[in-house]
Amino acid sequence: MPIIINEKIKRIMKELVEKVAALYADFAKDANAQIENGNKAAGTRARKASLEIEKAMKEFRKASLEASKK
């Protein structure tokens, strides 16, 4: 029997996937700037982005677990 995901949870999960993708793009840009150019400010931004990615991934996991209960 297929799992029917609540529309609200489905929307939240979709938004989180988009958020993680955007955060990762920022992280990759800043991490490369630090690696290639030694840009310390970019390194700080990359570390901040990694923390935001971690938070968004935890939110996604929570929503995913909620969806699997339905």
PyRosetta script that sets phi, psi and omega in degrees:
from pyrosetta import init, pose_from_sequence

init()
pose = pose_from_sequence("MPIIINEKIKRIMKELVEKVAALYADFAKDANAQIENGNKAAGTRARKASLEIEKAMKEFRKASLEASKK")
pose.set_psi(1, 125.4)
pose.set_omega(1, -178.5)
pose.set_phi(2, -69.5)
pose.set_psi(2, 149.8)
pose.set_omega(2, 178.7)
pose.set_phi(3, -85.3)
pose.set_psi(3, 127.5)
pose.set_omega(3, 177.0)
pose.set_phi(4, -97.4)
pose.set_psi(4, 117.8)
pose.set_omega(4, -177.3)
pose.set_phi(5, -88.5)
pose.set_psi(5, 130.6)
pose.set_omega(5, 175.3)
pose.set_phi(6, -52.9)
pose.set_psi(6, 136.3)
pose.set_omega(6, -177.4)
pose.set_phi(7, -59.4)
pose.set_psi(7, -36.8)
pose.set_omega(7, 179.3)
pose.set_phi(8, -64.6)
pose.set_psi(8, -45.8)
pose.set_omega(8, 179.7)
pose.set_phi(9, -65.3)
pose.set_psi(9, -40.1)
pose.set_omega(9, 178.8)
pose.set_phi(10, -60.5)
pose.set_psi(10, -43.3)
pose.set_omega(10, 178.8)
pose.set_phi(11, -64.5)
pose.set_psi(11, -43.5)
pose.set_omega(11, 179.7)
pose.set_phi(12, -61.4)
pose.set_psi(12, -44.9)
pose.set_omega(12, -179.3)
pose.set_phi(13, -63.5)
pose.set_psi(13, -41.1)
pose.set_omega(13, 179.3)
pose.set_phi(14, -63.4)
pose.set_psi(14, -43.9)
pose.set_omega(14, 178.4)
pose.set_phi(15, -62.3)
pose.set_psi(15, -39.7)
pose.set_omega(15, 179.7)
pose.set_phi(16, -66.7)
pose.set_psi(16, -38.5)
pose.set_omega(16, 177.6)
pose.set_phi(17, -63.1)
pose.set_psi(17, -42.5)
pose.set_omega(17, 178.1)
pose.set_phi(18, -64.9)
pose.set_psi(18, -40.1)
pose.set_omega(18, 179.7)
pose.set_phi(19, -64.1)
pose.set_psi(19, -44.8)
pose.set_omega(19, 179.6)
pose.set_phi(20, -62.6)
pose.set_psi(20, -41.2)
pose.set_omega(20, 179.6)
pose.set_phi(21, -61.9)
pose.set_psi(21, -43.5)
pose.set_omega(21, 179.3)
pose.set_phi(22, -66.8)
pose.set_psi(22, -43.1)
pose.set_omega(22, 179.0)
pose.set_phi(23, -63.4)
pose.set_psi(23, -39.3)
pose.set_omega(23, 179.6)
pose.set_phi(24, -66.1)
pose.set_psi(24, -38.5)
pose.set_omega(24, 178.3)
pose.set_phi(25, -60.9)
pose.set_psi(25, -43.9)
pose.set_omega(25, 177.5)
pose.set_phi(26, -63.4)
pose.set_psi(26, -44.3)
pose.set_omega(26, 179.2)
pose.set_phi(27, -58.4)
pose.set_psi(27, -48.6)
pose.set_omega(27, -177.2)
pose.set_phi(28, -61.8)
pose.set_psi(28, -42.1)
pose.set_omega(28, 179.5)
pose.set_phi(29, -61.6)
pose.set_psi(29, -48.9)
pose.set_omega(29, -177.5)
pose.set_phi(30, -70.5)
pose.set_psi(30, -38.5)
pose.set_omega(30, 178.5)
pose.set_phi(31, -63.5)
pose.set_psi(31, -42.0)
pose.set_omega(31, 177.8)
pose.set_phi(32, -65.6)
pose.set_psi(32, -36.4)
pose.set_omega(32, 177.7)
pose.set_phi(33, -63.7)
pose.set_psi(33, -38.0)
pose.set_omega(33, 177.8)
pose.set_phi(34, -68.6)
pose.set_psi(34, -45.7)
pose.set_omega(34, -177.3)
pose.set_phi(35, -66.0)
pose.set_psi(35, -49.0)
pose.set_omega(35, -173.8)
pose.set_phi(36, -77.2)
pose.set_psi(36, -39.6)
pose.set_omega(36, -172.5)
pose.set_phi(37, -112.2)
pose.set_psi(37, -5.0)
pose.set_omega(37, -177.6)
pose.set_phi(38, 69.2)
pose.set_psi(38, 25.3)
pose.set_omega(38, -177.4)
pose.set_phi(39, -75.3)
pose.set_psi(39, 106.1)
pose.set_omega(39, -176.4)
pose.set_phi(40, -67.3)
pose.set_psi(40, -37.0)
pose.set_omega(40, 179.0)
pose.set_phi(41, -63.9)
pose.set_psi(41, -37.8)
pose.set_omega(41, 177.7)
pose.set_phi(42, -65.2)
pose.set_psi(42, -35.4)
pose.set_omega(42, 176.8)
pose.set_phi(43, -63.4)
pose.set_psi(43, -40.5)
pose.set_omega(43, 177.2)
pose.set_phi(44, -63.0)
pose.set_psi(44, -44.3)
pose.set_omega(44, 178.8)
pose.set_phi(45, -64.0)
pose.set_psi(45, -38.6)
pose.set_omega(45, 179.3)
pose.set_phi(46, -64.5)
pose.set_psi(46, -42.2)
pose.set_omega(46, 178.7)
pose.set_phi(47, -64.2)
pose.set_psi(47, -41.0)
pose.set_omega(47, 177.7)
pose.set_phi(48, -62.8)
pose.set_psi(48, -44.0)
pose.set_omega(48, 179.4)
pose.set_phi(49, -61.9)
pose.set_psi(49, -37.4)
pose.set_omega(49, -179.7)
pose.set_phi(50, -64.1)
pose.set_psi(50, -36.2)
pose.set_omega(50, 177.4)
pose.set_phi(51, -68.3)
pose.set_psi(51, -39.2)
pose.set_omega(51, 178.4)
pose.set_phi(52, -67.0)
pose.set_psi(52, -37.4)
pose.set_omega(52, 176.8)
pose.set_phi(53, -62.9)
pose.set_psi(53, -44.6)
pose.set_omega(53, 179.8)
pose.set_phi(54, -58.8)
pose.set_psi(54, -44.3)
pose.set_omega(54, 179.8)
pose.set_phi(55, -62.7)
pose.set_psi(55, -45.4)
pose.set_omega(55, -179.7)
pose.set_phi(56, -64.4)
pose.set_psi(56, -37.1)
pose.set_omega(56, 178.9)
pose.set_phi(57, -66.2)
pose.set_psi(57, -37.3)
pose.set_omega(57, 176.7)
pose.set_phi(58, -65.5)
pose.set_psi(58, -39.7)
pose.set_omega(58, 177.1)
pose.set_phi(59, -63.3)
pose.set_psi(59, -41.2)
pose.set_omega(59, 178.9)
pose.set_phi(60, -63.2)
pose.set_psi(60, -43.6)
pose.set_omega(60, 180.0)
pose.set_phi(61, -60.4)
pose.set_psi(61, -42.8)
pose.set_omega(61, 179.0)
pose.set_phi(62, -61.2)
pose.set_psi(62, -45.8)
pose.set_omega(62, 179.3)
pose.set_phi(63, -65.4)
pose.set_psi(63, -39.3)
pose.set_omega(63, 179.9)
pose.set_phi(64, -64.4)
pose.set_psi(64, -42.1)
pose.set_omega(64, 177.3)
pose.set_phi(65, -63.7)
pose.set_psi(65, -40.5)
pose.set_omega(65, 178.0)
pose.set_phi(66, -62.6)
pose.set_psi(66, -41.6)
pose.set_omega(66, 179.9)
pose.set_phi(67, -65.7)
pose.set_psi(67, -34.8)
pose.set_omega(67, -177.8)
pose.set_phi(68, -74.3)
pose.set_psi(68, -16.5)
pose.set_omega(68, 178.3)
pose.set_phi(69, -77.6)
pose.set_psi(69, -21.9)
pose.set_omega(69, -175.3)
pose.set_phi(70, -75.1)
pose.dump_pdb("model.pdb")
